[in-house]
Every structure is written in C-alpha cells, then in structure tokens.
Amino acid sequence: MTTFDYHQAFSRNIGWVTPEEQEVLNQSRVAIAGMGGVGGVHLLTLTRLGIGKFHIADLDHFEQANFNRQIGANMDTLTREKVTVLGEMAKQINPGLDVQTFESGVDADSIDAFLEGADVYVDGLDFFVLPVRRKVFARCRELGIPAVTAAPLGMGTALLSFLPDSMPFDEYFGLTDQPLLEQYLRFYVGLAPNALHRGYLVMPEKIDLAGGKGPSTMMGCNLCAGVAATETLKLILKRGSVKPAPHSFQFDAYHNKLAHCWRPGGHRHPLQQLILWLGRRQLRKQGADL
C-alpha cells in the first residue's frame, strides 16, 4: 500500500511557489461556505494547491438538478450531504487534510466557529443566500479575515475581493435596508458591471431573481475556482497584486474577453445607478413588484 507523502503529492507546484511557500500553504486554513457549484470545486482546487486545513459548510443534499455544474454530484452521491461528500473527495487527494465540516451550514450560532483560525474566507454560497452571505462577509471584516467571491456568470467568472481595510461588502453593493429583490438586483449588477455574459443569454427569462432561479454552466464554476484559488494564494503568501472592491474583474470565455472595472463609491457610482435603473425596468416588465 502506498503511503501518502505531502511533499511528493504537491511537488509539481514547486517552481510557481517555493518549498517554503508550499509549507505555508500546508499550514494555512481556508473557510468555504457552500459546497455546491463553485464551493465544491473551490475546495478541491485549493486542496490540490496544498492548503492543509479547511472549514467547510453546507446544509444541502445532492439532487439530479445539480449534475450540470456541481463536482460532487453523481448517481452515487444522490441524497447524500454535500459537505460530507466533498470532505471525502478532498481527503482522497490529501489523506492528512484537516477538514472540519459544518453540516448545518453557517448561522448566527456557528459563524464564529466556522471562521475561527481562517486565513481567508472563500465564498461558495448560492447566489440567492444573501442574508447569510452578508453576515459572513461582515463578520470576516470584524475579524480581519480577507474574503473572496467568484461568481459563475454564463461561461465565465467575476471576481471580487473584500479586505479588512477596503470597502465593505454591504457598502459596495448597497444592500443595507433594501427589499430582498432589490438586494438580488444590486448583487447581480455589482458582481460584473461590464456584463460580458449578457450578449449570449439565449433565454433571458430563465434568470428569475424573484423566483430565486437562474441558469448555470460547469465552465463558469471551473473558471471561478481558478481565479478564487489564485487570489487565495496571493493573500496567504502575501505576494502579487490584490485589488479589492470597488475593483472587480470579469473573464468571459465565450467572448474571450477580460474586463477590469473600477466603481468608486460602489453602488452609488453614476454608471452603476444607470444599470440598476435599467435592471428595475426589466424586472417590472417581467411582473416583479418593486
């Protein structure tokens, strides 16, 4: 039987990181909330990077509707807890991994335990879980933990980082004291102001903010994991440029385009306000009550 050897398993990382940096990654802890489309592939990508410790949270089970994008979803895992399945998959890569699972997700009672000792928080929550997401990002700021979110948009990804001394999550998106549907709109617009994905959405009616549903692709989720893991590496190793909100980045593989957007004032920026106005008009056409 082959004995697991951490240094051999991740030796091909060396060159892009030094042996000393690889050991820093091994000793680092990343917290990931959500083990679905993006969260699951975040975990496995960071595990292959050599991160040695994780807190992972999810309260959901796998179903067939997850098959198109969730790396842990298959016929053998139907009805199983996502957090359990992904923890097992990560340990198949690194049997020495320190993985603490939160099967009830993240709530007011568990949030501090979930974030305890984390060097970085990586957001893997479903788009429509905004109340929980807001609490996690706010608590990260209070605890001085960098937080990264990478959203799968069409066949691409949008990246935003929130550092303890940068613009807060709620302020960038403008979510405070807003109705939930308005929060969804502001979150959607704020993730990727350039909206590179919009041009090839062949059925716009499938984006149903009011109903809490939207289309997705595995390509988007995989791209999310690449950019989020790279941002995590830079934050942990303290090298490379990290531009937090109000900077945002979007790469769209369908159009082969990269967009960097800077919105001073976040949601208050005039261009952002215009896009939000257009979004509200579209929602009203769809019968939404705004």
Summary of the structure (lengths in Angstrom):
residues: 290
radius of gyration: 18.7
end to end distance: 62.3
largest distance: 63.1
contacts: 967
relative contact order: 0.13
helix: 44%
strand: 18%
